[in-house]
Amino acid sequence: MPDITKKQIAKLSKRYSLQKHILAVNGIIVALIYLVFMCLFGSNILKDLISQITVNQYLLIALYILVFVVVIDIITIPLSFYGGFVLEHIFKLSNQKFLGWVKDEIKKFLLSLVLLIIMVEIIYMFLRNFPNSWWIFVTIIWIFFSIIMAKLAPVLIFPLFYKSVPIENEDIKKGLESLAEGTGVNIQGVYKINLSKDTKKANAALAGMGSTRRVLLSDTLLDSYSLAEIKSVFAHELGHHVYHHIWKMLVIGTITGGLGFALCHYVLSKMVETLGFQNIHDIAAFPVICMVLVAIGSILMPIQNAISRRFERECDRYAIDKTNDPEAFISAMDKLAEQNLADRTPNRLVEFLFYSHPPISKRIEMAKQTTQALP
Ligand SMILES: [Zn+2]
């Protein structure tokens, strides 16, 4: 590819990444403004209105959460439409039709609403019955909830959005089978997922637990990469399995959740009445819980990302060792960067805050050093 085109792609990637990060930060700011508004004015009014319909605690909470989520979704529709649809089309990364986007948004809304209502009902049940130790119980429930979600996501949630089928191509199957030998991943657990219905981007992932453990490779990757490149990407995902990264991330999620719930308890027990709410288990104080969780999540995000980047580096090294083919790894990274418009050399601060994977330039640099180290 001529140099000028590469430069143009690099420029486009920088613009695309910048817009994505601005949107992410704006999303957090809008959510915080909404939460502050609800805390100061809206939440008590909303609870009083629903109290006129029902006195049942569980129904009151479910209706409160329904309105709470509908309002924040309406407020953030412009951001999610621009980020999830317009921007992807401007940068020619999307095949999705407008109706398809609407359908997916409705599914995401219903799914998150159901999960949130279940979680909030559980939190408030413990808040009512164990006002001093509720956060310990909720953390334990959170662990089980995370495990169940990780286990069921590939069989219950992913199929709501994308179809996946076991890999059929015999050459690819054979190539991947030899890599998977001895790792505990069965070739029957390697799936092709039809991302191409919505996007031109390529992706791969390890998902599930125990019987639902699987490697997902996008059709956009399988259909246009060489076998050697596919093997590099697959071996990277095998690395996540071999190093138990899903479990390790669950432990990190549990620590973050536990810290968040403990801090919620501290803030609620110190400030709930000052802020104008009745008691610690007043559903009107729910925006306070959200604010604390958003704050702790944002503060801990760079640490979680740093750990994730470390895991990704481990898997890159694993992939190169396993395939003994750093050149294929480098060309796969090059293709992925180009196809997904990934910024190869992000600003250091942006990398520190937002990057769950090392930037492509560093991943390629690491592989090049391996090539030089080879005899
Ligand atoms: Zn990875």
Boltz pocket constraint, residues with backbone or C-beta under 6 A from the ligand:
constraints:
  - pocket:
      binder: B
      contacts: [[A, 236], [A, 237], [A, 240], [A, 312], [A, 315]]
      max_distance: 6.0
